[in-house]
Amino acid sequence: MTTINQLWEKQLQLQNLLTLDTHIQLIANVINNSNPQNILDVGCAQGDLLEKLSQRFPQHHFVGIDLNEEFIIEAQRKNKKLIFIKSDINTFPKSTDKKFDCIIFRLVIQHLDNYQNLFNILKNICNPSCQIIVIDACDRYELFHPRIPLFESVLHQFRLHQGQESNTLQKLKTFIQSDKTAKIKIIQDINKPVSNLRNKNILYKVLMNSVRILKQYYSLDLNLNNLQCELEYWKNNISSEGTLGMLFLQFEFSKTD
């Protein structure tokens, strides 16, 4: 049986094929404009994002954290000049006195539900004018033709399971606007499709692997055979298309006086 770590590793590889280059360009634009010296990647997985960023910005200092010890070991093996730490954002401040000029949350903010706790932590590890980058999926642009109703119902079931009936980024922006304990300025707020995905085989693998993760890791009651039949029908339809959406939020974070 495939382990959950193997499923997550496969998902990361497939997602990177579809979205990593787009995400790197957006993050690189922020680095070029604000020139942060110390950059933290929260939920860095196997370090693919920081590996590519460090190649483009060799004079900057990069740190990655992730709860998955196997991912951290692999990230450090591939990138010996970078720093990777087994930790989550909640416990990380206890293991470092380092301050950061840019903090990246790529495909991870949907798993964090206590924004008050998150912002309290950020206040302790951010330098003045720290740039926070949030990148995540956008349900509005997850569009498929022809429709794949079983899979769409699974996504809805998962969002209910996670308490995510409303847009993740909108919830974050609402919190930002209500937080009076920090000076926060939203710099960029992008909500758009990443691309019209012509490589249906990769997208099919992403969707099918997502279903397996939802069943095995989140224990959702799913009929994998029916879902696979529906997704294969979509993939093999000569006119089928798929689009993945992206949420990109950049805000500047500094403590109040």
Secondary structure as GFF3:
##gff-version 3
##sequence-region A 1 257
A	DSSP	alpha_helix	4	15	.	.	.	ID=ss1
A	DSSP	pi_helix	16	20	.	.	.	ID=ss2
A	DSSP	alpha_helix	21	34	.	.	.	ID=ss3
A	DSSP	beta_strand	38	42	.	.	.	ID=ss4
A	DSSP	alpha_helix	48	56	.	.	.	ID=ss5
A	DSSP	beta_strand	61	66	.	.	.	ID=ss6
A	DSSP	alpha_helix	69	78	.	.	.	ID=ss7
A	DSSP	beta_strand	83	86	.	.	.	ID=ss8
A	DSSP	three_ten_helix	92	95	.	.	.	ID=ss9
A	DSSP	beta_strand	100	106	.	.	.	ID=ss10
A	DSSP	three_ten_helix	109	111	.	.	.	ID=ss11
A	DSSP	alpha_helix	115	125	.	.	.	ID=ss12
A	DSSP	beta_strand	126	137	.	.	.	ID=ss13
A	DSSP	three_ten_helix	139	141	.	.	.	ID=ss14
A	DSSP	beta_strand	143	145	.	.	.	ID=ss15
A	DSSP	alpha_helix	149	161	.	.	.	ID=ss16
A	DSSP	alpha_helix	168	178	.	.	.	ID=ss17
A	DSSP	beta_strand	182	197	.	.	.	ID=ss18
A	DSSP	alpha_helix	200	216	.	.	.	ID=ss19
A	DSSP	alpha_helix	224	236	.	.	.	ID=ss20
A	DSSP	beta_strand	241	255	.	.	.	ID=ss21
###
